[in-house]
Amino acid sequence: MESIATETNRFAWQHIAPHFEVEDELAEKSRLRQWADTSVGELYKLFSVLLLMGMCVRGRLDEYWSTGILGMPGFRKIMQKDRFLLLMRFLHFADNNTIHHGDDKKLAKIRPLLEHLNKKFADIYSPRREMSIDESLLLWKGRISWMQCIRSKAARFGIKTYELCEAVSGYVLKVIIYTGKGTLPRASVFGFSSSTAKIVLELFKDYLGRGFTLFMDNFYNSIALTRFLKSKKTDVVGTLNRRRVDCPQDIKAINEKRMERGAVVSRHCGDVSVVAWKDVKLVTTVSTYHNADMAQGRRAGQAIMKPNVIHEYNKFMGGVDLKDQKLSMYLLERKRGIKWYIKVFRRLFNVSILNCYIIYCSNIGQGQKMSHRQFRYLLAEELCAQTGANVATRQRQNITSTRLDRSLDHTPEHLCIEGERTLKQVRFQRGRCVRCAAKKERGQTNIQCSNCKVFLCVGQCWREYHSLDNL
């Protein structure tokens, strides 16, 4: 958090400072003139606002600060809209001066956060035996060189990530963002030069030799990789592409059209078993601890017999999909933006919240568990309670205390425009009534409160502004 605050302040002044070198380049009402350095406490409030936005979806950003029927007065107390927009504009995670050309440049803006979270995810949680590897897609419609198209995913187009998850809960243990050929080192990993094998070994390298079971689909699986992982005390279960090298010749020679439904063909060599089962289509699996034994299952409400390996695969393969399903109700990253790394940050922040909830559920009694939504509400409240109120909030509190103080002199006054006072005509400064603006009405006046220094219409607006606790 301290690093994010430092880099955000640095990036803000790198952008704002050049504007002040040219006289009158910034407009008088430019939001950039209101910038003040942020702190860790204020960033906690910002993350609380983002968390609440994911729980209450609005069509426009300014609707979160509206004052109409759908207004959220408690939301406005956390942070003002202008301050939120400023913080989101300059939110940064790395020093731009340290970014160099090359493959590392692509993820340089988000790499410090990604590496920190990958380390934390693995250090603070002990997963169950079953793990799964799959890809996930973050919706992104902008221009980026490594954008992917996966038509089987809900997003279809976006930024692809390879993820290692606990199969039962969906806890994310490690994330690799796909950036093209430079995603992984070009050198071989444990003797494997295949890109899919290197992805698996990079994600799973910290868990080798510890007795885990890895579930993968045919995009990653191969006989050679399965044998290697088994030699590292790691079981493997997954589907297999029959065209892969080292796949048994009898499995490759199966004629799918002539094979009867429910038929099984299996071949075994040492600890590795390859099982082909014909259901609607031919399904080929590889496993290090299964054979061709059959078990009773159900399909379309009818009892059928299918291999044990198919049953295990269907039960534990969906770790990444389970994670996506749990996050689908709280899409912090649904808001559009022009910075891809802010979109990735929103997804990583959302994943972090889900991981926290899974850790909470695993360390609490069954009768004391709260729902995912309740957990997010409580987390948002506790983030708001962090020390360090922002400048805008302090200013608003001071204004509120003075406008309701009856002991002060609240009298209407006019302010003459400098240089406009003549014998024939006097022109007064005009401005928008702050009470009319709060009600989303148009109201211009030249009358100002002598104490509050705000423009107000004489009558109802004047009375409401100096009497209502919440405007």
C-alpha positions as a Markdown table, in Angstrom:
| # | Residue | x | y | z |
|---|---|---|---|---|
| 1 | Met | 0.0 | 0.0 | 0.0 |
| 2 | Glu | 2.9 | 2.4 | 0.7 |
| 3 | Ser | 4.4 | 1.6 | -2.7 |
| 4 | Ile | 1.1 | 2.3 | -4.4 |
| 5 | Ala | 0.7 | 5.6 | -2.6 |
| 6 | Thr | 4.3 | 6.6 | -3.5 |
| 7 | Glu | 3.9 | 5.7 | -7.2 |
| 8 | Thr | 0.5 | 7.4 | -7.4 |
| 9 | Asn | 1.9 | 10.6 | -6.1 |
| 10 | Arg | 4.9 | 10.4 | -8.4 |
| 11 | Phe | 2.8 | 9.8 | -11.5 |
| 12 | Ala | 0.4 | 12.6 | -10.6 |
| 13 | Trp | 3.1 | 15.2 | -10.3 |
| 14 | Gln | 4.9 | 13.9 | -13.5 |
| 15 | His | 1.6 | 14.7 | -15.3 |
| 16 | Ile | 0.6 | 17.9 | -13.5 |
| 17 | Ala | 4.0 | 19.7 | -13.2 |
| 18 | Pro | 4.5 | 20.4 | -17.0 |
| 19 | His | 1.1 | 22.2 | -17.1 |
| 20 | Phe | 2.2 | 24.8 | -14.4 |
| 21 | Glu | 5.4 | 25.6 | -16.4 |
| 22 | Val | 3.2 | 27.3 | -19.1 |
| 23 | Glu | 1.2 | 30.2 | -17.7 |
| 24 | Asp | -2.6 | 29.9 | -17.8 |
| 25 | Glu | -2.4 | 26.5 | -19.5 |
| 26 | Leu | -4.6 | 24.9 | -16.9 |
| 27 | Ala | -8.2 | 26.2 | -16.7 |
| 28 | Glu | -9.2 | 27.9 | -13.5 |
| 29 | Lys | -11.7 | 25.2 | -12.7 |
| 30 | Ser | -9.5 | 22.3 | -13.8 |
| 31 | Arg | -9.7 | 19.3 | -11.5 |
| 32 | Leu | -5.9 | 19.0 | -11.7 |
| 33 | Arg | -5.6 | 22.1 | -9.6 |
| 34 | Gln | -7.2 | 20.3 | -6.7 |
| 35 | Trp | -4.7 | 17.5 | -6.5 |
| 36 | Ala | -3.1 | 16.8 | -3.1 |
| 37 | Asp | -0.8 | 13.9 | -2.3 |
| 38 | Thr | -2.7 | 10.7 | -1.3 |
| 39 | Ser | -1.9 | 8.4 | 1.6 |
| 40 | Val | -2.4 | 4.8 | 2.5 |
| 41 | Gly | -5.5 | 5.6 | 4.6 |
| 42 | Glu | -7.1 | 7.4 | 1.6 |
| 43 | Leu | -6.3 | 4.5 | -0.7 |
| 44 | Tyr | -8.1 | 2.1 | 1.6 |
| 45 | Lys | -11.1 | 4.4 | 1.2 |
| 46 | Leu | -10.7 | 4.3 | -2.5 |
| 47 | Phe | -10.6 | 0.5 | -2.5 |
| 48 | Ser | -13.7 | 0.5 | -0.3 |
| 49 | Val | -15.5 | 2.7 | -2.9 |
| 50 | Leu | -14.5 | 0.3 | -5.7 |
| 51 | Leu | -15.7 | -2.7 | -3.6 |
| 52 | Leu | -19.1 | -1.1 | -3.1 |
| 53 | Met | -19.4 | -0.2 | -6.8 |
| 54 | Gly | -19.1 | -3.9 | -7.6 |
| 55 | Met | -22.0 | -4.7 | -5.3 |
| 56 | Cys | -24.3 | -1.9 | -6.5 |
| 57 | Val | -24.3 | -1.6 | -10.3 |
| 58 | Arg | -25.2 | 1.8 | -11.8 |
| 59 | Gly | -25.3 | 2.8 | -15.4 |
| 60 | Arg | -23.2 | 5.9 | -15.0 |
| 61 | Leu | -20.3 | 6.8 | -12.7 |
| 62 | Asp | -21.9 | 10.0 | -11.5 |
| 63 | Glu | -25.0 | 8.2 | -10.4 |
| 64 | Tyr | -23.1 | 6.9 | -7.3 |
| 65 | Trp | -23.0 | 10.5 | -6.1 |
| 66 | Ser | -26.5 | 11.5 | -7.2 |
| 67 | Thr | -28.9 | 13.1 | -4.7 |
| 68 | Gly | -32.2 | 12.1 | -6.2 |
| 69 | Ile | -34.5 | 9.2 | -5.4 |
| 70 | Leu | -31.7 | 6.7 | -6.1 |
| 71 | Gly | -29.1 | 8.7 | -4.2 |
| 72 | Met | -26.6 | 7.1 | -1.9 |
| 73 | Pro | -25.9 | 9.6 | 0.9 |
| 74 | Gly | -23.6 | 7.2 | 2.8 |
| 75 | Phe | -21.6 | 6.7 | -0.4 |
| 76 | Arg | -20.9 | 10.5 | -0.7 |
| 77 | Lys | -19.6 | 10.6 | 2.9 |
| 78 | Ile | -16.8 | 8.2 | 2.0 |
| 79 | Met | -15.2 | 10.2 | -0.8 |
| 80 | Gln | -16.2 | 13.1 | -3.0 |
| 81 | Lys | -16.6 | 12.4 | -6.8 |
| 82 | Asp | -13.9 | 14.8 | -7.9 |
| 83 | Arg | -11.4 | 13.2 | -5.5 |
| 84 | Phe | -12.4 | 9.7 | -6.7 |
| 85 | Leu | -11.9 | 10.7 | -10.3 |
| 86 | Leu | -8.5 | 12.2 | -9.6 |
| 87 | Leu | -7.3 | 9.1 | -7.7 |
| 88 | Met | -8.4 | 6.7 | -10.4 |
| 89 | Arg | -6.8 | 8.9 | -13.0 |
| 90 | Phe | -3.4 | 8.8 | -11.3 |
| 91 | Leu | -3.5 | 5.4 | -9.6 |
| 92 | His | -0.1 | 3.8 | -10.5 |
| 93 | Phe | 2.0 | 0.8 | -9.4 |
| 94 | Ala | 5.4 | 1.3 | -10.9 |
| 95 | Asp | 7.9 | 4.1 | -11.7 |
| 96 | Asn | 7.7 | 4.9 | -15.4 |
| 97 | Asn | 11.4 | 6.0 | -15.4 |
| 98 | Thr | 12.5 | 2.4 | -14.7 |
| 99 | Ile | 10.5 | 0.9 | -17.6 |
| 100 | His | 12.7 | -0.3 | -20.5 |
| 101 | His | 12.0 | -1.7 | -23.9 |
| 102 | Gly | 11.6 | -5.4 | -24.4 |
| 103 | Asp | 9.3 | -8.2 | -23.4 |
| 104 | Asp | 9.3 | -7.0 | -19.8 |
| 105 | Lys | 7.9 | -3.7 | -20.8 |
| 106 | Lys | 4.4 | -5.1 | -21.5 |
| 107 | Leu | 3.6 | -5.9 | -17.9 |
| 108 | Ala | 5.9 | -3.4 | -16.3 |
| 109 | Lys | 3.1 | -1.1 | -15.1 |
| 110 | Ile | 1.4 | -4.0 | -13.2 |
| 111 | Arg | 4.3 | -6.4 | -12.5 |
| 112 | Pro | 5.1 | -5.2 | -8.9 |
| 113 | Leu | 1.5 | -5.8 | -7.8 |
| 114 | Leu | 1.2 | -9.1 | -9.6 |
| 115 | Glu | 4.4 | -10.5 | -8.1 |
| 116 | His | 3.4 | -9.3 | -4.6 |
| 117 | Leu | 0.0 | -10.9 | -4.8 |
| 118 | Asn | 1.3 | -14.2 | -6.3 |
| 119 | Lys | 3.6 | -14.5 | -3.3 |
| 120 | Lys | 0.9 | -13.6 | -0.8 |
| 121 | Phe | -1.6 | -16.0 | -2.3 |
| 122 | Ala | 0.8 | -18.9 | -1.9 |
| 123 | Asp | 2.2 | -17.9 | 1.6 |
| 124 | Ile | -1.0 | -17.4 | 3.5 |
| 125 | Tyr | -3.0 | -20.5 | 2.5 |
| 126 | Ser | -2.4 | -24.2 | 2.5 |
| 127 | Pro | -4.5 | -25.8 | -0.3 |
| 128 | Arg | -6.1 | -29.1 | -0.4 |
| 129 | Arg | -4.7 | -32.0 | -2.5 |
| 130 | Glu | -6.7 | -31.3 | -5.7 |
| 131 | Met | -5.6 | -28.4 | -7.9 |
| 132 | Ser | -6.6 | -27.4 | -11.4 |
| 133 | Ile | -5.0 | -25.3 | -14.2 |
| 134 | Asp | -7.0 | -23.5 | -16.8 |
| 135 | Glu | -7.2 | -20.1 | -18.6 |
| 136 | Ser | -9.4 | -17.2 | -17.8 |
| 137 | Leu | -10.4 | -14.2 | -19.9 |
| 138 | Leu | -10.8 | -10.6 | -18.7 |
| 139 | Leu | -13.0 | -8.6 | -21.0 |
| 140 | Trp | -11.0 | -5.8 | -22.8 |
| 141 | Lys | -12.1 | -4.1 | -26.0 |
| 142 | Gly | -9.2 | -1.7 | -26.4 |
| 143 | Arg | -6.2 | -2.0 | -28.6 |
| 144 | Ile | -3.5 | -4.2 | -27.1 |
| 145 | Ser | -1.0 | -6.4 | -28.9 |
| 146 | Trp | -1.6 | -9.5 | -26.8 |
| 147 | Met | -5.4 | -9.5 | -26.8 |
| 148 | Gln | -6.9 | -13.0 | -27.2 |
| 149 | Cys | -10.1 | -14.4 | -28.6 |
| 150 | Ile | -11.6 | -17.4 | -26.9 |
| 151 | Arg | -15.1 | -18.0 | -28.2 |
| 152 | Ser | -16.0 | -20.5 | -25.5 |
| 153 | Lys | -15.6 | -17.8 | -22.8 |
| 154 | Ala | -18.3 | -15.3 | -21.8 |
| 155 | Ala | -16.1 | -12.3 | -22.6 |
| 156 | Arg | -14.8 | -13.8 | -25.9 |
| 157 | Phe | -12.2 | -11.0 | -26.4 |
| 158 | Gly | -9.8 | -9.7 | -23.8 |
| 159 | Ile | -6.7 | -10.3 | -21.7 |
| 160 | Lys | -5.9 | -14.0 | -21.1 |
| 161 | Thr | -4.5 | -15.3 | -17.8 |
| 162 | Tyr | -3.3 | -18.8 | -16.8 |
| 163 | Glu | -4.3 | -19.6 | -13.3 |
| 164 | Leu | -3.6 | -22.3 | -10.7 |
| 165 | Cys | -6.6 | -22.8 | -8.4 |
| 166 | Glu | -7.7 | -25.1 | -5.6 |
| 167 | Ala | -10.2 | -27.3 | -7.2 |
| 168 | Val | -12.8 | -27.4 | -4.4 |
| 169 | Ser | -13.0 | -23.8 | -3.4 |
| 170 | Gly | -11.7 | -21.8 | -6.4 |
| 171 | Tyr | -8.9 | -20.2 | -4.3 |
| 172 | Val | -6.3 | -18.6 | -6.7 |
| 173 | Leu | -2.8 | -19.6 | -6.0 |
| 174 | Lys | -0.9 | -18.1 | -8.9 |
| 175 | Val | -1.6 | -16.0 | -12.0 |
| 176 | Ile | 0.4 | -15.6 | -15.2 |
| 177 | Ile | -0.8 | -12.9 | -17.7 |
| 178 | Tyr | -0.4 | -14.0 | -21.4 |
| 179 | Thr | 1.6 | -11.4 | -23.4 |
| 180 | Gly | 2.5 | -13.4 | -26.5 |
| 181 | Lys | 5.8 | -15.2 | -27.1 |
| 182 | Gly | 7.5 | -13.4 | -24.3 |
| 183 | Thr | 5.2 | -14.6 | -21.6 |
| 184 | Leu | 7.7 | -17.2 | -20.4 |
| 185 | Pro | 11.5 | -17.4 | -20.7 |
| 186 | Arg | 12.7 | -18.8 | -24.0 |
| 187 | Ala | 15.0 | -21.3 | -22.3 |
| 188 | Ser | 13.7 | -24.8 | -21.6 |
| 189 | Val | 12.1 | -25.5 | -18.1 |
| 190 | Phe | 13.1 | -28.9 | -16.6 |
| 191 | Gly | 14.1 | -29.9 | -20.1 |
| 192 | Phe | 10.7 | -29.0 | -21.7 |
| 193 | Ser | 10.6 | -26.5 | -24.6 |
| 194 | Ser | 6.9 | -26.7 | -25.3 |
| 195 | Ser | 5.1 | -23.5 | -24.3 |
| 196 | Thr | 2.1 | -25.3 | -22.7 |
| 197 | Ala | 4.5 | -27.5 | -20.6 |
| 198 | Lys | 6.4 | -24.5 | -19.5 |
| 199 | Ile | 3.2 | -22.8 | -18.4 |
| 200 | Val | 2.3 | -25.8 | -16.2 |
| 201 | Leu | 5.7 | -26.0 | -14.7 |
| 202 | Glu | 5.9 | -22.3 | -14.0 |
| 203 | Leu | 2.5 | -22.3 | -12.3 |
| 204 | Phe | 3.2 | -25.5 | -10.3 |
| 205 | Lys | 6.9 | -25.3 | -9.6 |
| 206 | Asp | 6.4 | -24.4 | -5.9 |
| 207 | Tyr | 4.2 | -27.4 | -5.3 |
| 208 | Leu | 6.4 | -30.2 | -6.9 |
| 209 | Gly | 7.3 | -33.1 | -4.6 |
| 210 | Arg | 4.5 | -32.4 | -2.1 |
| 211 | Gly | 1.9 | -35.0 | -3.1 |
| 212 | Phe | -0.6 | -32.8 | -4.8 |
| 213 | Thr | -2.9 | -33.9 | -7.7 |
| 214 | Leu | -3.1 | -31.7 | -10.8 |
| 215 | Phe | -6.1 | -31.6 | -13.1 |
| 216 | Met | -5.7 | -30.2 | -16.6 |
| 217 | Asp | -7.4 | -30.4 | -20.0 |
| 218 | Asn | -5.9 | -31.5 | -23.3 |
| 219 | Phe | -4.5 | -28.1 | -24.0 |
| 220 | Tyr | -1.7 | -28.7 | -21.4 |
| 221 | Asn | -1.6 | -32.5 | -21.0 |
| 222 | Ser | 1.0 | -34.8 | -22.6 |
| 223 | Ile | 2.4 | -38.2 | -21.8 |
| 224 | Ala | 5.9 | -36.8 | -21.2 |
| 225 | Leu | 4.7 | -34.1 | -18.9 |
| 226 | Thr | 2.6 | -36.6 | -17.0 |
| 227 | Arg | 5.6 | -38.9 | -16.4 |
| 228 | Phe | 7.7 | -36.0 | -15.3 |
| 229 | Leu | 5.2 | -34.7 | -12.8 |
| 230 | Lys | 4.7 | -38.3 | -11.4 |
| 231 | Ser | 8.4 | -38.5 | -10.9 |
| 232 | Lys | 8.1 | -35.3 | -8.8 |
| 233 | Lys | 5.5 | -37.0 | -6.5 |
| 234 | Thr | 2.6 | -35.2 | -8.3 |
| 235 | Asp | -0.4 | -37.1 | -9.6 |
| 236 | Val | -2.0 | -36.0 | -12.9 |
| 237 | Val | -5.6 | -36.4 | -14.2 |
| 238 | Gly | -6.9 | -34.8 | -17.3 |
| 239 | Thr | -8.1 | -35.2 | -20.9 |
| 240 | Leu | -5.6 | -36.0 | -23.7 |
| 241 | Asn | -5.3 | -35.1 | -27.3 |
| 242 | Arg | -4.9 | -38.3 | -29.2 |
| 243 | Arg | -2.5 | -36.6 | -31.7 |
| 244 | Arg | 0.0 | -35.9 | -29.0 |
| 245 | Val | 3.4 | -37.5 | -29.2 |
| 246 | Asp | 3.8 | -40.7 | -27.2 |
| 247 | Cys | 0.1 | -41.4 | -27.1 |
| 248 | Pro | -0.5 | -45.2 | -27.4 |
| 249 | Gln | -0.9 | -46.3 | -31.0 |
| 250 | Asp | -4.0 | -48.3 | -30.2 |
| 251 | Ile | -5.7 | -45.2 | -28.9 |
| 252 | Lys | -4.7 | -43.2 | -31.9 |
| 253 | Ala | -6.1 | -45.9 | -34.2 |
| 254 | Ile | -9.6 | -45.9 | -32.7 |
| 255 | Asn | -12.3 | -45.3 | -35.3 |
| 256 | Glu | -14.7 | -43.0 | -33.4 |
| 257 | Lys | -17.6 | -43.5 | -35.8 |
| 258 | Arg | -17.5 | -47.3 | -35.5 |
| 259 | Met | -17.1 | -47.4 | -31.7 |
| 260 | Glu | -20.2 | -48.2 | -29.8 |
| 261 | Arg | -21.5 | -45.8 | -27.1 |
| 262 | Gly | -20.3 | -46.8 | -23.7 |
| 263 | Ala | -17.3 | -48.8 | -25.0 |
| 264 | Val | -13.9 | -48.3 | -23.3 |
| 265 | Val | -10.4 | -48.8 | -24.6 |
| 266 | Ser | -7.5 | -48.5 | -22.2 |
| 267 | Arg | -3.7 | -48.9 | -22.3 |
| 268 | His | -1.4 | -48.9 | -19.3 |
| 269 | Cys | 2.4 | -48.4 | -18.9 |
| 270 | Gly | 3.8 | -48.2 | -15.4 |
| 271 | Asp | 1.9 | -45.6 | -13.4 |
| 272 | Val | 0.4 | -43.9 | -16.5 |
| 273 | Ser | -3.0 | -45.0 | -17.9 |
| 274 | Val | -4.7 | -43.8 | -21.0 |
| 275 | Val | -8.5 | -44.4 | -21.2 |
| 276 | Ala | -10.7 | -43.7 | -24.2 |
| 277 | Trp | -14.5 | -43.8 | -23.5 |
| 278 | Lys | -17.2 | -43.2 | -26.1 |
| 279 | Asp | -20.2 | -41.2 | -24.9 |
| 280 | Val | -21.7 | -38.6 | -27.2 |
| 281 | Lys | -18.2 | -38.1 | -28.5 |
| 282 | Leu | -14.9 | -40.0 | -27.8 |
| 283 | Val | -13.2 | -38.8 | -24.7 |
| 284 | Thr | -9.6 | -39.6 | -24.0 |
| 285 | Thr | -8.1 | -39.2 | -20.6 |
| 286 | Val | -4.7 | -39.8 | -18.9 |
| 287 | Ser | -4.2 | -40.5 | -15.2 |
| 288 | Thr | -1.4 | -41.6 | -12.9 |
| 289 | Tyr | -3.6 | -43.4 | -10.3 |
| 290 | His | -6.7 | -44.6 | -12.2 |
| 291 | Asn | -7.3 | -47.7 | -14.4 |
| 292 | Ala | -10.3 | -48.7 | -16.6 |
| 293 | Asp | -12.6 | -49.4 | -13.6 |
| 294 | Met | -16.2 | -48.2 | -14.2 |
| 295 | Ala | -18.6 | -46.5 | -11.8 |
| 296 | Gln | -22.2 | -45.7 | -11.9 |
| 297 | Gly | -23.2 | -42.1 | -12.9 |
| 298 | Arg | -26.1 | -40.2 | -14.3 |
| 299 | Arg | -26.6 | -38.4 | -17.5 |
| 300 | Ala | -29.9 | -36.6 | -18.4 |
| 301 | Gly | -31.5 | -38.2 | -15.4 |
| 302 | Gln | -30.6 | -41.8 | -16.5 |
| 303 | Ala | -28.1 | -44.1 | -14.8 |
| 304 | Ile | -25.1 | -44.9 | -16.9 |
| 305 | Met | -21.7 | -46.5 | -16.4 |
| 306 | Lys | -18.6 | -44.4 | -16.9 |
| 307 | Pro | -14.9 | -44.7 | -16.0 |
| 308 | Asn | -13.8 | -43.5 | -12.6 |
| 309 | Val | -11.3 | -41.2 | -14.2 |
| 310 | Ile | -14.1 | -39.3 | -15.9 |
| 311 | His | -16.0 | -38.9 | -12.6 |
| 312 | Glu | -12.9 | -37.5 | -10.9 |
| 313 | Tyr | -12.1 | -35.2 | -13.8 |
| 314 | Asn | -15.6 | -33.7 | -13.8 |
| 315 | Lys | -15.5 | -33.3 | -10.0 |
| 316 | Phe | -12.2 | -31.4 | -9.7 |
| 317 | Met | -11.4 | -29.8 | -13.0 |
| 318 | Gly | -13.6 | -26.7 | -12.6 |
| 319 | Gly | -11.5 | -24.7 | -10.1 |
| 320 | Val | -10.9 | -21.7 | -12.4 |
| 321 | Asp | -14.5 | -21.8 | -13.6 |
| 322 | Leu | -15.7 | -21.9 | -10.0 |
| 323 | Lys | -13.7 | -18.8 | -9.3 |
| 324 | Asp | -15.1 | -17.0 | -12.3 |
| 325 | Gln | -18.6 | -18.0 | -11.2 |
| 326 | Lys | -18.1 | -16.6 | -7.7 |
| 327 | Leu | -16.8 | -13.3 | -9.1 |
| 328 | Ser | -19.5 | -12.9 | -11.7 |
| 329 | Met | -21.9 | -11.4 | -9.1 |
| 330 | Tyr | -19.3 | -8.7 | -8.0 |
| 331 | Leu | -17.6 | -7.5 | -11.2 |
| 332 | Leu | -15.4 | -4.7 | -10.0 |
| 333 | Glu | -13.8 | -4.6 | -13.4 |
| 334 | Arg | -17.0 | -4.0 | -15.4 |
| 335 | Lys | -16.4 | -0.2 | -15.7 |
| 336 | Arg | -14.8 | 0.9 | -18.9 |
| 337 | Gly | -11.5 | 2.7 | -19.0 |
| 338 | Ile | -8.6 | 3.5 | -21.4 |
| 339 | Lys | -5.9 | 1.9 | -19.2 |
| 340 | Trp | -5.6 | -1.8 | -19.4 |
| 341 | Tyr | -3.5 | -2.1 | -16.3 |
| 342 | Ile | -6.2 | -0.5 | -14.2 |
| 343 | Lys | -8.6 | -3.1 | -15.5 |
| 344 | Val | -6.1 | -5.9 | -14.5 |
| 345 | Phe | -5.7 | -4.2 | -11.1 |
| 346 | Arg | -9.5 | -4.3 | -10.6 |
| 347 | Arg | -9.5 | -8.1 | -11.4 |
| 348 | Leu | -6.6 | -8.8 | -9.1 |
| 349 | Phe | -8.3 | -6.8 | -6.3 |
| 350 | Asn | -11.5 | -8.8 | -6.9 |
| 351 | Val | -9.6 | -12.1 | -6.7 |
| 352 | Ser | -7.9 | -11.0 | -3.5 |
| 353 | Ile | -11.3 | -10.4 | -1.9 |
| 354 | Leu | -12.5 | -13.8 | -2.9 |
| 355 | Asn | -9.3 | -15.4 | -1.6 |
| 356 | Cys | -9.8 | -13.6 | 1.7 |
| 357 | Tyr | -13.4 | -14.9 | 2.0 |
| 358 | Ile | -12.2 | -18.5 | 1.3 |
| 359 | Ile | -9.6 | -18.2 | 4.0 |
| 360 | Tyr | -12.2 | -16.8 | 6.4 |
| 361 | Cys | -14.6 | -19.7 | 5.7 |
| 362 | Ser | -11.8 | -22.3 | 6.2 |
| 363 | Asn | -10.9 | -20.9 | 9.7 |
| 364 | Ile | -14.3 | -20.3 | 11.2 |
| 365 | Gly | -17.0 | -22.6 | 12.6 |
| 366 | Gln | -19.9 | -23.8 | 10.5 |
| 367 | Gly | -22.5 | -21.9 | 12.4 |
| 368 | Gln | -20.5 | -18.6 | 12.3 |
| 369 | Lys | -20.0 | -18.4 | 8.6 |
| 370 | Met | -21.4 | -15.4 | 6.7 |
| 371 | Ser | -22.3 | -15.1 | 3.1 |
| 372 | His | -20.0 | -13.8 | 0.4 |
| 373 | Arg | -22.0 | -10.6 | 0.1 |
| 374 | Gln | -22.1 | -10.0 | 3.9 |
| 375 | Phe | -18.3 | -10.5 | 4.0 |
| 376 | Arg | -17.9 | -7.8 | 1.3 |
| 377 | Tyr | -20.1 | -5.4 | 3.1 |
| 378 | Leu | -18.1 | -5.9 | 6.3 |
| 379 | Leu | -14.8 | -5.6 | 4.5 |
| 380 | Ala | -15.9 | -2.3 | 2.9 |
| 381 | Glu | -16.9 | -0.9 | 6.3 |
| 382 | Glu | -13.6 | -1.8 | 7.8 |
| 383 | Leu | -11.6 | -0.3 | 4.9 |
| 384 | Cys | -13.5 | 2.9 | 5.4 |
| 385 | Ala | -12.6 | 2.9 | 9.1 |
| 386 | Gln | -8.8 | 3.1 | 8.2 |
| 387 | Thr | -7.1 | 6.2 | 9.4 |
| 388 | Gly | -6.3 | 9.1 | 7.1 |
| 389 | Ala | -9.3 | 11.1 | 5.8 |
| 390 | Asn | -8.7 | 12.8 | 2.5 |
| 391 | Val | -8.5 | 16.6 | 2.0 |
| 392 | Ala | -11.8 | 16.9 | 0.3 |
| 393 | Thr | -13.6 | 15.1 | 3.2 |
| 394 | Arg | -12.0 | 17.4 | 5.8 |
| 395 | Gln | -13.0 | 20.5 | 3.9 |
| 396 | Arg | -16.6 | 19.3 | 3.6 |
| 397 | Gln | -16.8 | 18.6 | 7.3 |
| 398 | Asn | -15.6 | 22.2 | 8.1 |
| 399 | Ile | -18.2 | 23.7 | 5.7 |
| 400 | Thr | -20.9 | 21.6 | 7.3 |
| 401 | Ser | -20.1 | 22.7 | 10.8 |
| 402 | Thr | -20.0 | 26.4 | 9.8 |
| 403 | Arg | -23.2 | 26.6 | 7.7 |
| 404 | Leu | -25.3 | 25.1 | 10.5 |
| 405 | Asp | -23.9 | 27.4 | 13.3 |
| 406 | Arg | -26.6 | 29.8 | 14.2 |
| 407 | Ser | -24.2 | 32.0 | 16.2 |
| 408 | Leu | -22.4 | 33.1 | 13.1 |
| 409 | Asp | -23.5 | 36.0 | 10.9 |
| 410 | His | -25.2 | 34.5 | 7.8 |
| 411 | Thr | -26.2 | 37.6 | 5.8 |
| 412 | Pro | -26.7 | 38.0 | 2.1 |
| 413 | Glu | -24.2 | 40.1 | 0.2 |
| 414 | His | -23.2 | 41.2 | -3.3 |
| 415 | Leu | -19.6 | 41.1 | -4.7 |
| 416 | Cys | -18.8 | 43.7 | -7.3 |
| 417 | Ile | -16.7 | 42.6 | -10.3 |
| 418 | Glu | -13.3 | 44.4 | -10.1 |
| 419 | Gly | -13.0 | 47.2 | -12.6 |
| 420 | Glu | -16.7 | 47.2 | -13.4 |
| 421 | Arg | -17.9 | 49.8 | -10.8 |
| 422 | Thr | -18.8 | 53.0 | -12.6 |
| 423 | Leu | -21.2 | 55.9 | -12.0 |
| 424 | Lys | -23.7 | 54.5 | -14.5 |
| 425 | Gln | -23.7 | 50.7 | -13.8 |
| 426 | Val | -22.6 | 48.3 | -11.1 |
| 427 | Arg | -22.1 | 44.6 | -12.1 |
| 428 | Phe | -22.1 | 41.9 | -9.4 |
| 429 | Gln | -20.4 | 38.5 | -9.5 |
| 430 | Arg | -22.8 | 35.6 | -10.4 |
| 431 | Gly | -22.6 | 31.9 | -9.7 |
| 432 | Arg | -24.7 | 28.8 | -9.5 |
| 433 | Cys | -26.7 | 28.2 | -6.4 |
| 434 | Val | -25.2 | 25.3 | -4.5 |
| 435 | Arg | -28.6 | 24.1 | -3.3 |
| 436 | Cys | -30.0 | 24.1 | -6.8 |
| 437 | Ala | -27.0 | 22.3 | -8.0 |
| 438 | Ala | -27.5 | 19.6 | -5.3 |
| 439 | Lys | -31.1 | 19.2 | -6.6 |
| 440 | Lys | -29.9 | 19.1 | -10.2 |
| 441 | Glu | -31.7 | 22.3 | -11.0 |
| 442 | Arg | -30.5 | 25.4 | -12.9 |
| 443 | Gly | -30.2 | 28.4 | -10.7 |
| 444 | Gln | -28.0 | 31.4 | -11.1 |
| 445 | Thr | -27.8 | 34.2 | -8.5 |
| 446 | Asn | -25.6 | 37.1 | -7.5 |
| 447 | Ile | -26.3 | 36.8 | -3.8 |
| 448 | Gln | -23.7 | 35.2 | -1.6 |
| 449 | Cys | -23.6 | 34.1 | 2.1 |
| 450 | Ser | -21.1 | 36.4 | 3.9 |
| 451 | Asn | -19.9 | 33.5 | 6.2 |
| 452 | Cys | -20.2 | 30.4 | 4.0 |
| 453 | Lys | -18.9 | 32.2 | 0.8 |
| 454 | Val | -21.3 | 30.2 | -1.5 |
| 455 | Phe | -24.0 | 31.5 | -3.9 |
| 456 | Leu | -27.5 | 30.9 | -2.7 |
| 457 | Cys | -31.0 | 31.8 | -4.0 |
| 458 | Val | -32.9 | 33.9 | -1.4 |
| 459 | Gly | -35.8 | 32.0 | 0.1 |
| 460 | Gln | -36.1 | 28.2 | 0.2 |
| 461 | Cys | -32.6 | 27.5 | -1.0 |
| 462 | Trp | -31.2 | 29.8 | 1.7 |
| 463 | Arg | -33.3 | 28.3 | 4.4 |
| 464 | Glu | -32.6 | 24.6 | 3.5 |
| 465 | Tyr | -28.8 | 25.2 | 3.2 |
| 466 | His | -28.6 | 26.7 | 6.7 |
| 467 | Ser | -30.9 | 24.2 | 8.4 |
| 468 | Leu | -30.7 | 20.7 | 6.8 |
| 469 | Asp | -28.1 | 18.3 | 8.2 |
| 470 | Asn | -27.8 | 16.3 | 4.9 |
| 471 | Leu | -28.0 | 18.2 | 1.6 |
